[in-house]
Amino acid sequence: METEDFLRVINEFDFIRDDIIEIKGQLRLTKSEAKMISRAIVTVEEARNILVELFPRIESLDIEVREDLEAELMDVE
């Protein structure tokens, strides 16, 4: 796998989070609905953060890919 494959996954999480936030802002939600959407946003962010931490540490990846990921993802968190 290439560094770009992993970065694409991280970027997809960003797009999903942004889309959920946009939907939340466009709808009139009950307090319960707003709370659930906010929880979904936090969950997406948590999953993204887990992958940002995990990807550069996957031992089966070539060392070059791991080093590239570490450099690229250092500022992403």
PAZAPA-4460 file (N, C-alpha, C; in steps of 0.05 Angstrom, whole numbers, plus 32768, in hexadecimal, padded with zeros to 4 digits):
% residues 77
    n_x    n_y    n_z   ca_x   ca_y   ca_z    c_x    c_y    c_z   seq   type   mol
   8011   7FE8   8000   8000   8000   8000   8012   8019   8000     1      M     A
   8007   802E   7FF5   8015   8047   7FF3   800C   805B   8008     2      E     A
   801D   806E   800E   8016   8083   8022   7FFC   8091   801B     3      T     A
   7FF8   8096   8001   7FE0   80A4   7FF8   7FC6   8095   7FFF     4      E     A
   7FC7   807B   7FFF   7FB0   806B   8006   7FA7   8070   8023     5      D     A
   7FBA   8072   8035   7FB4   8077   8051   7FAB   8094   8055     6      F     A
   7FB8   80A6   8047   7FB0   80C3   804A   7F94   80C7   803F     7      L     A
   7F8D   80B9   802A   7F72   80BB   801F   7F5D   80B3   8034     8      R     A
   7F63   809D   8042   7F50   8094   8057   7F4D   80AA   806C     9      V     A
   7F63   80B6   8075   7F61   80CC   8089   7F51   80E3   807E    10      I     A
   7F56   80EA   8065   7F47   8100   8059   7F29   80FA   8057    11      N     A
   7F22   80E1   8052   7F06   80D9   8050   7EF8   80DE   806B    12      E     A
   7F06   80D8   8081   7EFB   80DE   809C   7EF5   80FB   809F    13      F     A
   7F07   810C   8095   7F03   8129   8097   7EEB   8132   8087    14      D     A
   7EE8   8126   806E   7ED0   812D   805E   7EB6   8124   806B    15      F     A
   7EB6   810C   8076   7E9E   8102   8083   7E97   8114   809B    16      I     A
   7EAB   811A   80AC   7EA5   812C   80C3   7E9A   8146   80BA    17      R     A
   7EA6   8152   80A5   7E9D   816C   809B   7E81   816A   8090    18      D     A
   7E7B   8154   8082   7E60   8151   8077   7E4B   814E   808E    19      D     A
   7E52   813F   80A3   7E40   813C   80B9   7E3B   8158   80C6    20      I     A
   7E50   8167   80CA   7E4D   8182   80D6   7E3C   8193   80C5    21      I     A
   7E3F   8192   80AA   7E2F   81A1   8098   7E11   8199   809A    22      E     A
   7E0C   8180   809A   7DF1   8176   809D   7DE5   8180   80B7    23      I     A
   7DF4   817E   80CD   7DEB   8187   80E7   7DE3   81A4   80E6    24      K     A
   7DF3   81B4   80D8   7DED   81D1   80D7   7DD5   81D8   80C6    25      G     A
   7DCD   81C6   80B4   7DB7   81CC   80A1   7D9C   81C2   80AB    26      Q     A
   7D9C   81B3   80C0   7D83   81A7   80CA   7D7B   81B3   80E5    27      L     A
   7D61   81B3   80E9   7D57   81BA   8104   7D55   819F   8112    28      R     A
   7D65   819C   8126   7D66   8182   8134   7D5C   8186   8151    29      L     A
   7D50   8170   815A   7D49   8170   8176   7D63   816E   8186    30      T     A
   7D61   8173   81A0   7D78   8171   81B1   7D85   8155   81B0    31      K     A
   7D74   8141   81B0   7D7D   8126   81AF   7D8B   8120   8194    32      S     A
   7D80   8129   817E   7D8C   8125   8164   7DA6   8133   8161    33      E     A
   7DA8   814C   816B   7DC1   815B   816A   7DD6   814D   817B    34      A     A
   7DCE   8142   8191   7DE1   8134   81A2   7DEC   811B   8194    35      K     A
   7DDA   810D   8187   7DE3   80F4   8179   7DF6   80FB   8161    36      M     A
   7DF0   8110   8153   7E01   8118   813D   7E1C   8121   8148    37      I     A
   7E1C   8130   815D   7E35   8139   816A   7E45   8121   8173    38      S     A
   7E38   810D   817D   7E45   80F4   8185   7E51   80E6   816D    39      R     A
   7E43   80E6   8156   7E4D   80DA   813E   7E66   80E9   8134    40      A     A
   7E66   8103   8136   7E7D   8113   812E   7E95   810C   813F    41      I     A
   7E91   810A   8159   7EA7   8103   816B   7EB2   80E7   8165    42      V     A
   7EA0   80D5   815F   7EA8   80B9   8159   7EB9   80B8   813F    43      T     A
   7EB1   80C7   812B   7EC0   80C9   8112   7EDC   80D4   8118    44      V     A
   7EDD   80E9   8128   7EF7   80F6   812F   7F08   80E2   813F    45      E     A
   7EFC   80D3   8151   7F0C   80BF   8160   7F17   80A9   814E    46      E     A
   7F06   809F   813C   7F0F   808A   8129   7F26   8095   8118    47      A     A
   7F24   80AD   810F   7F39   80BA   80FE   7F53   80BC   810E    48      R     A
   7F51   80C5   8127   7F69   80C8   8138   7F76   80AD   813D    49      N     A
   7F66   8098   8141   7F71   807D   8145   7F82   8075   812C    50      I     A
   7F76   807A   8114   7F84   8072   80FC   7F9D   8083   80F7    51      L     A
   7F9C   809C   80FE   7FB3   80AE   80FB   7FCA   80A3   810C    52      V     A
   7FC3   8099   8124   7FD8   808E   8135   7FE1   8072   812C    53      E     A
   7FCE   8062   8122   7FD5   8047   811B   7FE4   8044   8101    54      L     A
   7FDC   8052   80EC   7FE7   804E   80D1   8006   804E   80D1    55      F     A
   8013   8062   80DD   8031   8062   80DB   803E   804C   80EB    56      P     A
   802E   803E   80FB   8039   8029   810D   8035   800D   8103    57      R     A
   8027   800A   80EC   8022   7FEF   80E1   803C   7FE2   80D8    58      I     A
   8043   7FCE   80E6   805E   7FC1   80E3   8061   7FB5   80C7    59      E     A
   804C   7FAB   80BB   804E   7F9E   80A2   8052   7FB1   808A    60      S     A
   8050   7FCB   808F   8055   7FDE   8079   8073   7FE2   8075    61      L     A
   807A   7FE9   805C   8096   7FEF   8056   809E   8007   8068    62      D     A
   80B7   8007   8070   80C1   801C   8081   80BD   8038   8075    63      I     A
   80C1   8039   805A   80BE   8053   804D   80A1   805E   804F    64      E     A
   808E   804C   804D   8072   8054   804F   806C   805D   806C    65      V     A
   8076   804E   807F   8072   8055   809B   807E   8070   80A1    66      R     A
   8096   8075   8097   80A3   808F   809C   8094   80A6   808E    67      E     A
   808B   80A1   8075   807B   80B5   8067   8061   80BB   8076    68      D     A
   8054   80A6   8080   803B   80AA   808F   8040   80BA   80A9    69      L     A
   8056   80B2   80B6   805C   80C0   80CF   8060   80DE   80CA    70      E     A
   806F   80E4   80B5   8074   8100   80AE   805A   810F   80A5    71      A     A
   804A   8102   8095   8032   810E   808A   801D   8112   80A0    72      E     A
   801B   80FF   80B2   8006   80FF   80C7   800E   810D   80E1    73      L     A
   8027   8115   80E3   8030   8122   80FB   8020   813B   8102    74      M     A
   8019   814B   80EF   800A   8164   80F3   7FEC   8160   80F1    75      D     A
   7FE3   8149   80EA   7FC6   8144   80E5   7FB6   8142   80FE    76      V     A
   7FC1   8138   8113   7FB2   8133   812C   7FA8   814E   8136    77      E     A
***
